[in-house]
């Protein structure tokens, strides 16, 4: 069952779902979702430094990506074919009995921008900022502004509370994330 705007509002008021900073519900609450805003941190790939990425090896002495911080209301320009990691302004805490579903906003999609390539599910018990997998599938560069509504999250009720929510998993790699961190797949080997 997907939560309606009424149920999302109740879950926020009761602190069952925690989102900070405080939302502007007049613009961010949809009929069955919450819009989240784009943060000012991006992680771009160092294409010229590596011939390929091996997901099971952590590069020694350097990272495959570097973080860029956009300041003073300037845009981040994403070029056609580019793929970057971004992050939401909002920190979100999902309870043990709900799961979240991340979607790009259609107004962004109509510009050729995809917000997630695979990470559409927000596990029950997740706590942190959402990393966005942003790609420009269009033919023109697009300006992305920190603070713009970039994605939406809907919430679904689980049949019961999870026995081991994300924050209790021994190998929860992205718990408490504050920015768009690199893949930590190498920790799985």
C-alpha positions as CSV (number, residue, x, y, z in Angstrom):
1,X,0.0,0.0,0.0
2,X,1.4,3.4,-1.0
3,X,0.9,6.2,1.5
4,X,-1.3,9.1,0.5
5,X,-0.5,12.7,1.2
6,X,-2.6,12.5,4.3
7,X,-0.7,9.5,5.6
8,X,2.7,11.1,4.7
9,X,1.7,14.2,6.6
10,X,0.7,12.1,9.6
11,X,4.0,10.1,9.5
12,X,6.0,13.3,9.4
13,X,4.0,14.9,12.2
14,X,4.4,11.8,14.4
15,X,8.1,11.6,13.4
16,X,7.6,8.1,12.0
17,X,9.3,9.4,8.9
18,X,12.0,12.0,9.7
19,X,13.1,14.5,7.0
20,X,15.4,17.4,7.8
21,X,15.6,20.3,7.1
22,X,11.9,20.9,7.5
23,X,9.9,20.5,4.3
24,X,7.8,23.2,2.7
25,X,4.7,21.0,2.4
26,X,2.9,23.5,0.2
27,X,5.5,22.8,-2.6
28,X,7.1,19.5,-1.7
29,X,4.1,17.3,-0.7
30,X,2.4,15.6,-3.7
31,X,-0.7,13.4,-3.6
32,X,1.4,10.3,-2.8
33,X,5.1,11.5,-2.6
34,X,7.5,14.1,-1.2
35,X,9.8,16.1,-3.5
36,X,13.4,16.3,-2.4
37,X,15.8,19.0,-3.4
38,X,19.2,18.8,-5.0
39,X,22.2,19.5,-2.8
40,X,25.4,21.3,-3.8
41,X,27.8,18.4,-3.7
42,X,28.5,16.3,-6.8
43,X,31.0,13.5,-7.5
44,X,32.4,13.4,-11.0
45,X,34.4,10.6,-12.6
46,X,38.1,11.1,-13.4
47,X,37.9,9.7,-16.9
48,X,41.4,10.7,-18.0
49,X,43.0,9.0,-15.0
50,X,41.7,5.4,-15.4
51,X,41.3,3.0,-18.3
52,X,38.5,1.2,-16.5
53,X,36.9,0.8,-13.1
54,X,37.2,-2.5,-11.3
55,X,34.3,-2.6,-8.8
56,X,36.2,-5.0,-6.5
57,X,39.3,-2.9,-6.1
58,X,39.8,0.3,-4.3
59,X,42.2,2.5,-6.2
60,X,45.4,3.1,-4.1
61,X,46.5,6.8,-3.7
62,X,43.6,8.3,-5.7
63,X,39.9,8.0,-6.1
64,X,38.1,7.2,-9.3
65,X,35.9,10.3,-8.6
66,X,36.3,13.7,-7.1
67,X,33.8,15.8,-5.2
68,X,32.8,19.2,-6.5
69,X,30.9,21.7,-4.3
70,X,28.7,24.3,-6.1
71,X,28.4,27.6,-4.3
72,X,26.7,30.9,-4.5
73,X,23.6,29.7,-6.4
74,X,25.6,28.8,-9.4
75,X,24.5,25.8,-11.6
76,X,26.2,22.5,-12.1
77,X,26.2,21.8,-15.8
78,X,25.8,18.2,-16.8
79,X,26.8,17.5,-20.4
80,X,25.2,14.9,-22.8
81,X,26.4,11.4,-22.0
82,X,27.7,12.5,-18.6
83,X,27.1,10.5,-15.4
84,X,27.6,12.1,-12.0
85,X,26.6,11.4,-8.4
86,X,24.6,14.0,-6.6
87,X,22.9,14.2,-3.2
88,X,19.7,15.5,-1.7
89,X,19.6,18.5,0.7
90,X,17.3,16.5,2.9
91,X,18.4,13.8,5.4
92,X,15.8,11.1,5.6
93,X,15.0,8.4,8.1
94,X,12.7,5.6,7.0
95,X,11.1,3.5,9.7
96,X,11.4,-0.2,10.0
97,X,7.8,-0.8,8.6
98,X,8.1,1.4,5.4
99,X,10.2,1.4,2.3
100,X,10.8,4.3,0.0
101,X,10.7,4.5,-3.8
102,X,12.8,7.2,-5.5
103,X,11.7,8.6,-8.8
104,X,12.9,11.5,-10.9
105,X,10.5,14.3,-11.5
106,X,8.9,14.4,-14.9
107,X,9.9,18.0,-15.5
108,X,13.5,17.0,-15.1
109,X,13.0,13.8,-17.2
110,X,11.6,15.9,-20.0
111,X,15.0,17.7,-20.2
112,X,16.8,14.3,-20.7
113,X,17.9,14.0,-17.0
114,X,17.7,10.7,-15.3
115,X,17.9,10.7,-11.5
116,X,18.6,7.1,-10.7
117,X,20.0,4.3,-12.8
118,X,19.4,1.4,-10.4
119,X,19.0,2.7,-6.8
120,X,15.3,3.4,-6.8
121,X,14.6,1.6,-3.5
122,X,15.2,3.2,-0.2
123,X,15.4,0.4,2.4
124,X,13.4,0.4,5.6
125,X,15.7,1.7,8.3
126,X,17.8,3.9,5.9
127,X,19.1,7.0,7.6
128,X,21.1,9.6,5.6
129,X,21.0,11.8,2.5
130,X,20.0,10.1,-0.7
131,X,22.7,9.7,-3.4
132,X,21.4,10.4,-6.8
133,X,22.7,8.7,-9.9
134,X,22.3,11.6,-12.4
135,X,22.7,11.1,-16.2
136,X,22.1,13.4,-19.1
137,X,20.5,11.3,-21.9
138,X,19.7,14.3,-24.0
139,X,21.6,16.1,-26.7
140,X,22.2,19.4,-24.9
141,X,23.9,20.3,-21.6
142,X,21.5,21.0,-18.7
143,X,22.0,23.4,-15.8
144,X,21.1,21.8,-12.4
145,X,20.7,24.2,-9.5
146,X,21.3,23.3,-5.9
147,X,17.9,23.7,-4.1
148,X,15.8,22.7,-7.1
149,X,13.2,20.0,-6.6
150,X,14.9,17.1,-8.4
151,X,13.2,13.9,-7.3
152,X,10.3,12.4,-5.3
153,X,10.0,9.7,-2.8
154,X,6.8,7.7,-2.2
155,X,6.4,5.3,0.8
156,X,5.0,1.8,0.9
157,X,3.8,-0.1,3.9
158,X,5.6,-3.4,4.6
159,X,3.6,-6.4,5.7
160,X,5.4,-6.2,9.0
161,X,8.4,-4.4,10.4
162,X,11.7,-5.7,9.1
163,X,13.6,-8.0,11.3
164,X,16.9,-6.4,10.3
165,X,16.3,-2.9,8.9
166,X,19.2,-1.2,7.1
167,X,20.7,0.5,10.1
168,X,21.0,-2.8,11.9
169,X,22.8,-4.6,9.0
170,X,26.4,-5.5,9.8
171,X,27.5,-4.4,6.3
172,X,25.3,-1.4,5.7
173,X,27.8,0.6,3.5
174,X,25.9,3.8,3.1
175,X,24.3,4.4,6.5
176,X,24.5,8.0,7.6
177,X,25.9,9.3,4.3
178,X,26.1,13.0,4.1
179,X,27.3,13.4,0.5
180,X,27.6,11.5,-2.8
181,X,30.2,8.9,-1.8
182,X,32.0,6.6,-4.2
183,X,30.8,3.0,-4.7
184,X,31.9,0.8,-1.9
185,X,31.3,-2.4,-3.8
186,X,35.0,-3.4,-3.1
187,X,34.0,-4.0,0.5
188,X,31.9,-7.0,-0.7
189,X,34.8,-9.0,-2.0
